[in-house]
């Protein structure tokens, strides 16, 4: 769609713990920007965080660098999951006080991240 034939990679995991250990213990991915999107105890807004860390965002066409954004279900993260994200260096950012549907949160987060990367 939208004149793109790119098919994104999709991975599924049974838990946050399995996901984080699979991605970051493999040493195959670098990610200076790791975001946990959560409206409970955020460090600040997603937009402000990305603006403050703009020099760490991947450049257009740069390979091997990623931005990770953890987006949970509408139930929110458990305290244990929040702790795991903290242990893996994720910054907790908010997109407002209201709880968004998961698919809406993913679209909004991707739009904000791509805008700050100056791709949009």
Backbone as CSV, one residue per row, in Angstrom:
resi,resn,N_x,N_y,N_z,CA_x,CA_y,CA_z,C_x,C_y,C_z
1,UNK,0.827,-1.185,0.000,0.000,0.000,0.000,0.867,1.241,0.000
2,UNK,0.285,2.336,-0.371,0.969,3.629,-0.397,2.248,3.563,-1.230
3,UNK,2.187,2.831,-2.348,3.308,2.706,-3.287,4.527,2.034,-2.672
4,UNK,4.321,1.162,-1.717,5.431,0.454,-1.094,5.148,-1.031,-1.091
5,UNK,6.123,-1.809,-1.523,5.976,-3.260,-1.494,6.772,-3.872,-0.347
6,UNK,7.300,-3.032,0.519,8.085,-3.502,1.655,7.195,-4.291,2.612
7,UNK,7.611,-5.479,2.931,6.895,-6.290,3.909,7.735,-6.308,5.186
8,UNK,7.219,-5.728,6.270,8.020,-5.677,7.497,8.174,-7.056,8.117
9,UNK,9.251,-7.227,8.864,9.465,-8.476,9.597,8.585,-8.445,10.837
10,UNK,7.996,-9.569,11.150,7.141,-9.675,12.321,7.625,-10.840,13.162
11,UNK,7.828,-10.595,14.438,8.248,-11.623,15.369,7.218,-11.671,16.496
12,UNK,6.900,-12.846,16.964,5.995,-12.971,18.100,6.716,-13.702,19.229
13,UNK,6.403,-13.308,20.447,7.012,-13.890,21.639,5.926,-14.146,22.663
14,UNK,6.169,-15.080,23.549,5.170,-15.440,24.556,5.184,-14.523,25.766
15,UNK,6.244,-13.730,25.914,6.322,-12.810,27.049,7.286,-11.678,26.732
16,UNK,7.187,-10.609,27.499,8.111,-9.482,27.359,9.533,-9.961,27.630
17,UNK,9.698,-10.780,28.647,11.021,-11.295,29.010,11.660,-12.067,27.852
18,UNK,10.892,-12.956,27.222,11.412,-13.717,26.078,11.779,-12.802,24.920
19,UNK,10.962,-11.811,24.684,11.215,-10.866,23.600,12.507,-10.092,23.838
20,UNK,12.639,-9.501,25.006,13.817,-8.689,25.297,15.098,-9.504,25.274
21,UNK,15.063,-10.697,25.860,16.286,-11.505,25.872,16.630,-11.989,24.468
22,UNK,15.647,-12.280,23.648,15.905,-12.712,22.280,16.513,-11.590,21.444
23,UNK,15.957,-10.413,21.561,16.430,-9.289,20.745,17.782,-8.774,21.208
24,UNK,17.925,-8.521,22.495,19.107,-7.809,22.964,20.236,-8.704,23.448
25,UNK,19.976,-9.965,23.752,21.057,-10.856,24.143,21.738,-11.482,22.937
26,UNK,21.139,-11.333,21.776,21.723,-11.922,20.574,22.865,-11.074,20.022
27,UNK,23.002,-9.834,20.499,24.026,-8.896,20.036,23.944,-8.620,18.538
28,UNK,22.814,-8.949,17.923,22.687,-8.716,16.493,21.989,-7.397,16.177
29,UNK,21.478,-6.740,17.194,20.781,-5.481,16.981,21.363,-4.396,17.880
30,UNK,21.581,-3.244,17.313,21.950,-2.103,18.143,20.742,-1.173,18.181
31,UNK,20.535,-0.541,19.300,19.391,0.358,19.416,19.666,1.416,20.459
32,UNK,20.204,2.553,20.031,20.410,3.610,21.020,19.090,4.188,21.525
33,UNK,18.033,4.076,20.726,16.721,4.573,21.120,15.822,3.376,21.419
34,UNK,15.521,3.224,22.713,14.640,2.147,23.166,13.518,2.798,23.960
35,UNK,12.304,2.627,23.495,11.162,3.327,24.078,10.123,2.361,24.616
36,UNK,9.702,2.592,25.822,8.578,1.876,26.406,7.436,2.877,26.485
37,UNK,6.420,2.687,25.662,5.306,3.626,25.644,4.304,3.230,26.715
38,UNK,4.176,4.096,27.696,3.387,3.785,28.883,2.963,5.098,29.524
39,UNK,1.708,5.209,29.910,1.269,6.453,30.537,1.334,6.385,32.065
40,UNK,1.961,5.339,32.603,2.186,5.228,34.048,3.648,5.590,34.323
41,UNK,3.878,6.621,35.086,5.218,7.096,35.458,6.149,7.359,34.260
42,UNK,5.671,8.054,33.220,6.560,8.341,32.094,7.612,9.373,32.464
43,UNK,8.746,9.301,31.774,9.810,10.290,31.951,9.480,11.571,31.203
44,UNK,8.551,11.506,30.295,8.143,12.658,29.502,7.399,12.187,28.275
45,UNK,7.089,13.120,27.411,6.349,12.764,26.197,7.290,12.151,25.163
46,UNK,6.738,11.337,24.293,7.518,10.705,23.236,8.178,11.752,22.355
47,UNK,7.417,12.755,21.945,7.972,13.796,21.077,9.122,14.549,21.714
48,UNK,8.980,14.931,22.979,10.052,15.654,23.670,11.284,14.781,23.853
49,UNK,11.088,13.507,24.184,12.225,12.599,24.360,13.010,12.465,23.061
50,UNK,12.301,12.247,21.957,12.976,12.087,20.671,13.677,13.365,20.238
51,UNK,13.070,14.497,20.507,13.716,15.776,20.177,15.016,15.937,20.955
52,UNK,15.001,15.556,22.227,16.203,15.665,23.065,17.293,14.669,22.657
53,UNK,16.915,13.587,21.997,17.870,12.551,21.597,17.972,12.449,20.068
54,UNK,17.697,13.535,19.404,17.654,13.548,17.940,18.966,13.082,17.303
55,UNK,20.095,13.388,17.942,21.395,12.988,17.382,21.611,11.476,17.443
56,UNK,20.797,10.741,18.211,20.925,9.285,18.296,19.969,8.556,17.355
57,UNK,19.064,9.284,16.726,18.121,8.662,15.801,18.841,8.210,14.536
58,UNK,18.445,7.069,13.969,19.065,6.621,12.719,18.831,7.632,11.603
59,UNK,19.776,7.699,10.703,19.651,8.561,9.538,18.989,7.770,8.407
60,UNK,18.383,8.469,7.491,17.729,7.831,6.346,18.752,6.969,5.607
61,UNK,18.411,5.721,5.378,19.286,4.803,4.657,20.347,4.135,5.513
62,UNK,20.476,4.535,6.759,21.482,3.939,7.641,21.056,2.518,7.995
63,UNK,21.947,1.570,7.813,21.609,0.171,8.064,22.161,-0.270,9.417
64,UNK,21.448,-1.209,10.032,21.931,-1.809,11.268,21.593,-1.042,12.526
65,UNK,20.859,0.042,12.409,20.464,0.817,13.579,18.947,0.869,13.624
66,UNK,18.406,0.694,14.809,16.968,0.601,14.950,16.463,1.517,16.054
67,UNK,15.206,1.833,15.978,14.474,2.446,17.081,13.481,1.387,17.540
68,UNK,13.539,1.038,18.808,12.594,0.069,19.358,11.545,0.805,20.158
69,UNK,10.285,0.518,19.868,9.173,1.098,20.617,8.291,-0.044,21.108
70,UNK,8.228,-0.207,22.410,7.395,-1.259,23.005,5.996,-0.701,23.224
71,UNK,5.029,-1.335,22.572,3.638,-0.902,22.663,2.831,-2.094,23.158
72,UNK,2.213,-1.930,24.289,1.477,-3.039,24.884,0.006,-3.015,24.544
73,UNK,-0.697,-3.898,25.173,-2.143,-3.961,24.991,-2.804,-2.856,25.819
74,UNK,-4.094,-2.723,25.650,-4.821,-1.688,26.385,-4.788,-1.911,27.902
75,UNK,-4.518,-3.128,28.343,-4.449,-3.414,29.785,-3.246,-2.748,30.432
76,UNK,-2.256,-2.404,29.623,-1.042,-1.778,30.147,-0.006,-2.812,30.555
77,UNK,1.168,-2.321,30.904,2.262,-3.193,31.337,2.104,-3.520,32.821
78,UNK,2.596,-4.680,33.208,2.648,-5.003,34.637,3.882,-4.337,35.231
79,UNK,3.951,-4.255,36.544,5.136,-3.679,37.189,6.388,-4.482,36.836
80,UNK,6.266,-5.795,36.740,7.415,-6.647,36.373,7.863,-6.337,34.953
81,UNK,6.937,-6.162,34.029,7.299,-5.832,32.652,7.975,-4.469,32.589
82,UNK,7.453,-3.499,33.350,8.095,-2.178,33.395,9.529,-2.292,33.904
83,UNK,9.739,-3.118,34.904,11.079,-3.320,35.466,12.006,-3.942,34.408
84,UNK,11.494,-4.892,33.645,12.302,-5.517,32.595,12.707,-4.500,31.537
85,UNK,11.789,-3.645,31.137,12.134,-2.602,30.173,13.214,-1.684,30.742
86,UNK,13.093,-1.325,32.002,14.115,-0.497,32.655,15.480,-1.184,32.616
87,UNK,15.503,-2.478,32.912,16.757,-3.239,32.928,17.422,-3.283,31.559
88,UNK,16.637,-3.213,30.504,17.179,-3.236,29.143,17.372,-1.830,28.564
89,UNK,17.301,-0.818,29.399,17.610,0.533,28.967,16.535,1.252,28.198
90,UNK,15.288,0.866,28.379,14.188,1.544,27.705,13.792,2.796,28.483
91,UNK,13.562,3.884,27.771,13.022,5.105,28.360,11.505,5.004,28.313
92,UNK,10.860,5.353,29.411,9.402,5.302,29.455,8.847,6.642,28.991
93,UNK,8.092,6.607,27.906,7.525,7.818,27.326,6.013,7.685,27.211
94,UNK,5.363,8.812,27.207,3.910,8.863,27.129,3.471,9.531,25.832
95,UNK,2.292,9.162,25.392,1.653,9.861,24.282,0.357,10.490,24.774
96,UNK,0.317,10.814,26.060,-0.855,11.437,26.658,-1.418,10.583,27.775
97,UNK,-2.399,11.121,28.460,-2.982,10.422,29.604,-3.978,9.349,29.203
98,UNK,-4.602,9.501,28.073,-5.627,8.545,27.645,-4.990,7.254,27.153
99,UNK,-5.638,6.147,27.420,-5.193,4.852,26.929,-5.683,4.709,25.493
100,UNK,-4.752,4.447,24.583,-5.088,4.280,23.172,-5.232,2.795,22.848
101,UNK,-6.038,2.494,21.869,-6.084,1.122,21.372,-4.701,0.788,20.833
102,UNK,-4.324,-0.472,20.902,-2.980,-0.881,20.505,-2.656,-0.463,19.078
103,UNK,-3.584,-0.706,18.141,-3.302,-0.363,16.744,-3.199,1.152,16.543
104,UNK,-3.939,1.918,17.299,-3.836,3.379,17.232,-2.509,3.835,17.806
105,UNK,-2.122,3.271,18.944,-0.846,3.635,19.574,0.328,3.329,18.645
106,UNK,0.275,2.194,17.958,1.360,1.828,17.039,1.460,2.820,15.884
107,UNK,0.325,3.201,15.326,0.318,4.153,14.217,0.813,5.521,14.653
108,UNK,0.326,5.998,15.789,0.737,7.315,16.292,2.225,7.315,16.631
109,UNK,2.688,6.280,17.337,4.110,6.212,17.718,4.999,6.179,16.479
110,UNK,4.645,5.354,15.502,5.446,5.292,14.275,5.481,6.643,13.573
111,UNK,4.367,7.329,13.544,4.307,8.651,12.907,5.196,9.655,13.622
112,UNK,5.149,9.661,14.946,5.993,10.592,15.711,7.462,10.276,15.508
113,UNK,7.818,8.994,15.561,9.219,8.594,15.390,9.710,8.949,13.992
114,UNK,8.939,8.636,12.960,9.346,8.957,11.589,9.440,10.462,11.363
115,UNK,8.552,11.223,11.996,8.617,12.683,11.890,9.918,13.202,12.501
116,UNK,10.279,12.705,13.668,11.511,13.164,14.334,12.761,12.715,13.585
117,UNK,12.629,11.626,12.799,13.733,11.177,11.957,13.772,11.968,10.645
118,UNK,12.790,12.867,10.470,12.651,13.717,9.274,12.391,12.893,8.025
119,UNK,11.643,11.796,8.200,11.261,10.955,7.066,9.887,11.378,6.551
120,UNK,9.040,11.885,7.438,7.711,12.341,7.007,7.761,13.775,6.567
